């Protein structure tokens, strides 16, 4: 049995994202007090009271006046995305606002849902006491059989509503079809705005799950989606483009998007770091790559829009040298030259993810790592990368995902950045940690372990 899906739908600013976050038990969708903040379909794999389901937060539909429709170039595409979600979802929560009362656009949405009435329930939000519930009785005029008076903010009425939904969906098994986030490859698509992240996401997914536009910053939330490729499953996260953080900005949405992008880097295993081939490596690209490494994530660099670059026989070789010169601290990350438009070499992404993930979760035994250390000590130049008084006693891999090594030494102050880079380079070459950030910690020990 596949995991059932529940869509939250309604006009802007009725509290869809707040309900989404309540059911999802984390602040995933952006919540803000003006219409139209959520543009894409936001997916999350949820467990509520032991029941598993896919929750979808839709972009606001039925913008409140013609001026807003004209000003928002994305509204038509939002409406098309939501229509597709209505047809494919197993259950629909139609959300309204008791404090604003019955709105003409509520009637428009209700009429559009008539063909799907068997899977629609009406949730009258912002109903926090009995008097408000009595005042909201006008919503029965919408002709929907199952009506619930709830407060997404306070959690009132949510349990009762979900009990009825689970009964209708016949959800009883706690594990069937559910995504095990702990044991699945989690991949975040990271990069500056407008480098083609959403287009790559759509090309890999094989369907247009996200709005793709030439306007920078279209994607504001992060979006999770399960992609199956030759019976191998991947949980992909597409994120808002990172802009330089400005503490004085008045645009709270950019700030929230920045925070969620940082969180996506921390939550994933592997980052697909997208660079625009036509732009080259920018200072923000360097900042993003540094963030990925700082968090210890594995990395694949996707050089997107390669079709727009004029080439000769050495173009790829020269561009590879250029990237590794600009991102010399990330030269362990493999490069894939691709184009979301032509899908050139995108097929290589999944195999590369698999290869890097196996490195990411690899653990080397202490005897093997110390045999490596003995060999390393005999190499010419070994003693030149740390102070002569320094003594390395032994090594141990103390963590995986990301791989972390403890270096037991006589004095930490004798071992600086030069030796750390030297050690990481040879660990990668010997044990095959390509694509992985390696973390090194020094620990002082006065004498070898007996």
Buried (B, 14 or more C-beta within 10 A) or exposed (E): EEBBBBBBBBBBBBBBBBBBBBBBEEBBBBBBEEBBBBBBBBBBBBBBEEBBBBBBBBBBBBBBEEEEBEEBEBBEBBBEBBEEBBEEBBBBBBBBBBBEEBBEBBBEBBEBBEEBEEBBBBBBBBBBEEEBBEEBEEBEEBEBEBBBBBBBBEEBBBEEBBEEBBEBBEBEEEEEBBBEEEEBBBBBBBBBBBBBBBBBBBBBBEEBBBBBBEEEBBBBBBBBBBBEBEEEEBBBBBBBBBBEEEEEEEEEBBBBBBBBBBBBBBBBBBBBBBBBBEBBBBEBBBEBBEBBBEBBBBBBBBBBBBBEBEEEEEBBEEBBEEBBEBBEBBBBBBBBBBBBBEEBBBEBBBEBBBBBBEBBBBEBEBEEBBEBBEEBEEEEEBEEBBEEEBBBBBBBBBEBBBBBBBBBBBEEEBBEEEBBBBBBEBBBEBBBBBBBBBBBEBEEBEEEEE
